[in-house]
Amino acid sequence: MLMRPNISLILILSFGLWISFNVFGCAEKKYSELPARKSAEWVKNAVIYQANLRSFSKEGTFKAFEKRIPDLKKLGVSVISLLPVHPIGELNRKGALGNPFAIKDFYGINPEFGSLNDLQSLIATTHRQGLKIILGFVANQAAWDNRLIMEHPEWFIQNDEGAIVSPNPDSYDVAEIDLNQHEARKYIIAVLKYWINEVDVDGFSFISTASTPLDFWILTRHVLEQNKSIMMIADESEPEYHLEAFDVTSGWSVFHAVNNSLRKSASAFPIDDSLRSEEDSLPIGSLRLRYLLPQQVSDQSDSLAPIGNFQKQLIQSLLLFTLPGIPFIVSGEEIGSTKRFDLFDKYELDWVSGKEIKTFYEQLGALRICHPAIQSGSYEHLKQNHEQILPFIRTSSMDSILIIINTSETKVSTNVSLSNNHYIRWEDQFTKTIYKMQDSSLTVLLGPLQFLALVPVKEKGNQ
């Protein structure tokens, strides 16, 4: 008697062979010659706001946050990213409230935020406002009092003595899940499917992605996007992530270049160099996060503290919205908060102060929405004659915007070459001052830490 083939087994084996051939092939790949995966338009044009519910409001709840969705929309935010909403482990807990990524129940809701109904109300309001909502998540670890440790200890990494271990000494509040194991993978993917299909979230911002096998992420993506378009963000920067698994990865090199230039009043050249390096190493069309503070908010080093200087914060914010990539705003940045982002305890944000910088964020959000060149246009670094001047132009088929920034704390006169542009008059979007080109260049005198966002004045006779 002929045996009927096991279709599920054939599909799994075929998918595994596809991954092996396309991702783990023997031939060395030059990623910059390969196309990145195609992301939905709402993903490519996103402005992301990471909300720390504990400190966003006095109540620290879903309901309190829901009332503020219109305020976030005024900033140009299109995607809200919540830190994990699950119950937090008590065993080996960090801080008074614990690490949101030390998850005690992957299907549960942390009662300090409210109920599942409260979360679903928040999601429904977010969607009615035309925004998306994603969750922070870690796939390869669980709190020590997660029931999986008792029910399936074999799913966890163990040492030579057979004891379950943490991913590293600093992560002592979690145990590491072995996602090379088939049953562990099935469980975590089922969890993610639940939040997408049953709770209606629009994707995930993942941490600890580098310590998880790439084929797990590819399989996860394949499963999760069956019923709706989603967003998947990685906290690391590997080029291969862009081929099949993730929409967006972290722009660490650009973040450090901007940070160093502004903190040390150093040359602005490394900012452009880091952007060129990204282009040379990443698949075509790759999306990167741009941030003042990265999503790995538990790092408390000085280089990851808010910069403090008001005018430098404005420059950081301008670059956040105008460099190629996806803006990523962390709660409090829009009011210029200089408090460290505390992952393990509650801290208060002063929403009464900071109105000036919040207005600036609203201007930047409107600027990005009104100018397709900022969202998806080409990037060109322009020639000029001072190392602490950063000039670049973003251009699309019907739109251009020219950014000129003085990163030094002294006045600088600079001459910016615009040989490939035929507009004569340019208007600064903040001061409404008109600047005129002469002999294919623009000469400007910039004050300390001054910046311009220039749009061509499209008048008859000026083209």
LOTI-433595 format. One record per residue (C-alpha): x, y, z negated. Coordinates in steps of 0.05 Angstrom, whole numbers, padded with zeros to 5 digits, always signed. Example, Ala and Ser with C-alpha at 12.3 -4.5 7.8 and 13.67 -1.06 7.14 Angstrom:
// residues 2
+00246-00090-00156+00273-00021-00143
This chain:
// residues 463
+00000+00000+00000+00026+00069+00019+00039+00116-00040+00009+00187-00034+00063+00240-00041+00064+00283-00104+00051+00351-00074+00068+00390-00138+00135+00354-00142+00150+00368-00069+00135+00442-00079+00179+00447-00141+00236+00411-00106+00228+00455-00044+00228+00518-00086+00290+00494-00123+00326+00480-00057+00307+00549-00032+00336+00581-00094+00400+00540-00088+00410+00558-00015+00391+00632-00020+00417+00651-00088+00471+00602-00107+00499+00588-00037+00573+00574-00029+00585+00632+00018+00605+00696-00016+00550+00748-00007+00559+00823+00005+00497+00847-00029+00498+00916+00003+00484+00883+00070+00421+00847+00044+00352+00876+00035+00324+00884-00035+00256+00852-00049+00197+00894-00026+00163+00929-00084+00093+00959-00085+00088+01034-00071+00066+01048-00142+00130+01015-00167+00176+01053-00119+00144+01120-00137+00139+01107-00212+00155+01154-00270+00159+01110-00332+00145+01130-00404+00169+01083-00458+00125+01091-00519+00147+01073-00589+00077+01067-00620+00103+01069-00691+00130+01139-00684+00088+01167-00628+00033+01186-00677+00022+01190-00752-00026+01130-00747+00021+01089-00703-00037+01053-00668-00064+01037-00599-00124+01081-00612-00082+01142-00630-00038+01132-00569-00099+01124-00523-00120+01195-00538-00055+01222-00510-00057+01189-00441-00079+01255-00407-00018+01290-00438+00029+01238-00408-00005+01245-00341+00012+01319-00342+00086+01300-00346+00079+01262-00280+00081+01195-00316+00051+01138-00274+00073+01077-00315+00070+01069-00390+00118+01018-00421+00101+00995-00491+00153+00964-00536+00131+00892-00554+00062+00891-00585+00068+00822-00619+00072+00804-00693+00143+00812-00719+00181+00759-00757+00192+00768-00831+00249+00719-00840+00317+00754-00833+00280+00818-00814+00319+00880-00794+00296+00945-00827+00232+00957-00864+00186+00943-00805+00229+00895-00765+00253+00889-00693+00195+00889-00643+00235+00839-00602+00237+00789-00660+00171+00759-00639+00133+00715-00688+00074+00698-00642+00080+00709-00566+00004+00709-00559-00011+00752-00619-00020+00827-00634+00019+00864-00688-00036+00886-00737+00000+00952-00751-00020+00973-00680-00092+00949-00683-00129+00891-00650-00129+00858-00581-00193+00897-00567-00157+00962-00583-00101+00944-00535-00151+00925-00480-00186+00992-00490-00119+01027-00482-00104+00988-00419-00173+01004-00390-00164+01079-00405-00095+01077-00374-00122+01045-00311-00181+01094-00307-00131+01151-00308-00095+01120-00248-00035+01097-00289-00004+01028-00299+00018+00996-00364+00074+00946-00376+00101+00911-00439+00171+00905-00467+00190+00831-00473+00248+00785-00488+00243+00716-00458+00301+00679-00490+00292+00691-00565+00241+00684-00620+00235+00704-00694+00259+00652-00743+00188+00642-00769+00158+00633-00700+00120+00566-00701+00159+00543-00639+00221+00531-00683+00182+00480-00725+00143+00450-00668+00197+00449-00614+00267+00456-00645+00295+00422-00582+00277+00485-00542+00329+00525-00580+00405+00531-00573+00440+00491-00627+00512+00489-00652+00555+00426-00660+00522+00411-00727+00452+00413-00696+00432+00480-00728+00393+00530-00687+00433+00594-00674+00424+00667-00658+00446+00695-00591+00502+00735-00626+00520+00757-00697+00485+00824-00690+00420+00790-00670+00414+00751-00735+00338+00763-00738+00324+00718-00678+00338+00648-00653+00359+00636-00581+00313+00597-00535+00345+00551-00484+00312+00571-00418+00351+00517-00381+00299+00470-00409+00238+00456-00367+00186+00455-00423+00212+00518-00455+00208+00553-00387+00137+00529-00377+00116+00557-00444+00147+00626-00434+00120+00633-00363+00051+00613-00389+00056+00668-00441+00073+00720-00388+00016+00696-00344-00032+00705-00402-00013+00778-00411-00018+00792-00336-00081+00753-00320-00121+00755-00385-00101+00821-00417-00090+00858-00351-00020+00888-00362+00017+00907-00299+00086+00878-00312+00144+00874-00361+00207+00911-00381+00254+00854-00400+00315+00857-00445+00372+00806-00452+00363+00789-00379+00437+00772-00367+00435+00715-00417+00378+00682-00381+00388+00639-00318+00374+00676-00254+00331+00620-00226+00285+00628-00286+00272+00700-00266+00260+00682-00194+00210+00628-00213+00177+00675-00263+00169+00728-00208+00140+00677-00160+00088+00655-00210+00068+00723-00239+00055+00759-00173+00005+00709-00147-00057+00749-00167-00034+00822-00169+00024+00869-00155+00069+00875-00216+00131+00911-00239+00191+00874-00268+00248+00914-00299+00316+00886-00321+00359+00918-00374+00422+00896-00337+00452+00916-00270+00468+00853-00230+00460+00863-00155+00430+00794-00145+00371+00813-00189+00344+00856-00132+00338+00800-00081+00279+00761-00108+00268+00773-00182+00266+00845-00206+00240+00910-00177+00285+00955-00220+00351+00948-00257+00388+00994-00304+00431+01050-00276+00486+01046-00329+00542+01076-00287+00503+01138-00268+00479+01146-00340+00550+01145-00367+00575+01192-00312+00521+01244-00328+00531+01236-00403+00607+01244-00399+00603+01304-00353+00555+01342-00398+00583+01322-00466+00655+01337-00447+00642+01394-00398+00682+01350-00350+00682+01344-00274+00615+01330-00240+00649+01289-00186+00640+01222-00222+00565+01230-00219+00566+01227-00143+00620+01173-00145+00576+01129-00188+00517+01138-00141+00562+01119-00082+00586+01058-00120+00514+01036-00132+00499+01042-00058+00561+01002-00040+00545+00945-00087+00469+00938-00087+00421+00908-00036+00389+00958+00012+00330+00993-00020+00347+00974-00092+00313+01014-00147+00350+01038-00209+00326+01067-00275+00348+01138-00291+00347+01157-00364+00372+01204-00418+00371+01145-00465+00370+01073-00440+00317+01023-00459+00367+00985-00503+00349+01033-00559+00379+00991-00615+00449+01015-00597+00466+01070-00647+00533+01093-00618+00545+01168-00610+00544+01162-00534+00472+01139-00538+00448+01193-00585+00408+01253-00558+00456+01305-00530+00430+01361-00574+00447+01423-00531+00382+01451-00504+00409+01474-00436+00446+01409-00426+00382+01371-00442+00348+01411-00386+00402+01390-00337+00396+01318-00359+00321+01322-00349+00328+01354-00280+00375+01297-00258+00327+01246-00289+00272+01269-00241+00313+01287-00179+00368+01235-00170+00351+01173-00129+00317+01123-00175+00259+01114-00225+00254+01165-00282+00250+01131-00350+00228+01176-00408+00233+01153-00480+00183+01179-00532+00204+01247-00558+00250+01268-00501+00196+01311-00472+00197+01355-00534+00273+01356-00539+00276+01312-00601+00347+01302-00626+00329+01245-00672+00358+01177-00658+00309+01126-00631+00302+01078-00691+00279+01009-00668+00269+00980-00738+00235+01035-00778+00184+01090-00768+00208+01161-00756+00168+01225-00746+00165+01264-00681+00149+01338-00685+00097+01348-00630+00084+01420-00651+00155+01443-00632+00189+01432-00566+00135+01466-00523+00187+01499-00478+00221+01434-00457+00153+01399-00451+00132+01454-00402+00196+01441-00364+00180+01366-00360+00111+01383-00334+00144+01426-00280+00191+01369-00261+00133+01320-00258+00095+01367-00212+00157+01379-00170+00167+01304-00160+00094+01293-00141+00094+01351-00091+00159+01332-00057+00164+01263-00024+00238+01277-00013+00250+01268-00088+00210+01204-00093+00239+01166-00033+00281+01213+00010+00354+01205+00028+00409+01231-00018+00468+01271+00007+00524+01300-00035+00544+01368-00007+00612+01399+00000+00630+01457-00046+00692+01487-00079+00686+01474-00154+00692+01408-00191+00640+01426-00243+00586+01441-00191+00540+01385-00171+00503+01400-00106+00460+01349-00070+00401+01349-00023+00342+01301-00020+00309+01296+00049+00249+01261+00079+00217+01269+00147+00176+01329+00126+00209+01354+00063+00275+01377+00033+00298+01399-00036+00368+01424-00054+00394+01416-00125+00455+01457-00148+00479+01449-00220+00535+01482-00259+00557+01432-00312+00609+01480-00341+00598+01532-00396+00626+01589-00355+00602+01628-00294+00619+01597-00228+00613+01623-00157+00607+01568-00106+00597+01560-00032+00554+01500-00012+00558+01474+00059+00491+01461+00093+00514+01449+00164+00460+01398+00181+00402+01440+00157+00368+01493+00199+00330+01531+00145+00354+01602+00128+00314+01621+00066+00309+01577+00004+00266+01589-00058+00284+01567-00129+00224+01529-00157+00236+01554-00228+00251+01628-00219+00221+01639-00149+00286+01674-00129+00301+01673-00054+00371+01652-00030+00394+01662+00042+00442+01619+00082+00498+01650+00122+00542+01613+00172+00512+01546+00152+00528+01554+00079+00497+01580+00015+00538+01623-00033+00511+01627-00104+00535+01653-00171+00513+01606-00227+00514+01624-00300+00537+01575-00354+00497+01509-00347+00451+01542-00296+00415+01501-00243+00374+01513-00181+00320+01471-00147+00314+01502-00078+00260+01488-00027+00263+01516+00044+00216+01574+00059+00181+01549+00122+00163+01615+00154+00159+01632+00228+00227+01655+00251+00264+01622+00193+00272+01555+00227
